[in-house]
Amino acid sequence: MKGWYWGLGLLLIAFAACVASAASGVSATDDGPCCGPISASGQKLAALIDSMNVEAHWPAHEHVNWETGDPDRGGENEGPGHTHCSAFAAAVAKRMGIYLLRPPEHGQKLLANAQASWLPSAKGREGGWSPVKNGQEAQELANKGNLVVVVFANPDAQKPGHAAIVRPSDKSVRALRLDGPQIAEAGTHNHNSTVLRIGFRSHPGAFPDGVRYYVHAVEGVP
């Protein structure tokens, strides 16, 4: 009889744990990888992003060469809102042999807003870009080695939006849900690797539902 009560107690504890887990929205697989392994092409993409050394280039408040991120006006201050997220995204794309709207077709000022409009346009589609449905798919595609850009168009067209590159990551389901995909970005603070929630935090309404993802396939990547 004592053994029967012991077994019943264990079942009740297990049942309570399942109920608590369901109530919190956490499943047993939440600590597992969200988006598949990082392929050899994904590792190559990560290495390319690392080679850009964004944390030492594309400094905020200075005018820069969009492609290299080096200041080109002797450190002249361009104002507190002047950052280079879209220039960095375009520079990564160019390094990969992919066109993303950039100078001279559009100046660096308000370029992120312009990219957000250009990517889903006929010209963007003709250039090989296509929309991605959500952050999980974006991370999966980046892990395979595809170029994925995430953009936010500012509702005020006269204020800057934001753009970043999704970088490969073996983050968990839980981490993806809480913070979004892993990104590299230039901004007020540049990050070689951070999460979307942090990278877009100065843009109200961006995370999690205001951003849009677009992918350009890379030759040799399935």
Steps between C-alpha positions, in 0.01 A plus 500: 500500500785736589658442159170579329476835680863576410432433133186712505698785657759489223227508235338802663834685514566427134149613406543826694831567324337450161217736589743765624708467185197536276377801695835676456515425129824306542536153357759231552662591169539873570866461593577320176628677187233704326614508145710208389878458493738762366617362167843547343348783295357649819845491659638676193233769533583549869871532414423763238294701748778473757753622242304824456594596860191716532577594859810690382341653190181684397517724813186689590486878459776510237475495122654179365584327178192276485696201369797498740347673801802729530434868584560707187462855626771510761273410790250775419193460722183432304260536789359277776259306277749411229570125496593250232287187534387498139847579364643204691225269373568613143873451550452141618277434200754646259777288654284199414440618145137594572333833433309671781388860445803719571688812385506649243145379419394629843694714746586381849240730658179305577638206301346238733149631429577492130634143522185394685294631206735371229535139622134397439475710184525373142863611489576312820335184370685534169819531702438159656348600835193331644308540827553271798197421713648527851809506719531124522512459124743793479736331746469166321589659166798685648622179663508344154711790370241719327513878528207615715429867569259622768359851459268738681346797321442793732132604494630857473669503161720791608654298783742210455394138497738213563661210316718208607642170375378173651807299594520123556433382855423174679274677750218316671127516435462691828767755404345556159159557655631748757755691294448428130771396255870573544615805305802708405438875475631852495305753702536726799703210632644253251474126566674218322256266672191592699131417505227673305320612815804701609607617157158649419407621848530871414223457241163464675278247331785321324540189716351251463230566241600824327812371325508331160745237377627446146733236362729483200616153409873439483651291226564146616271531803187280490 
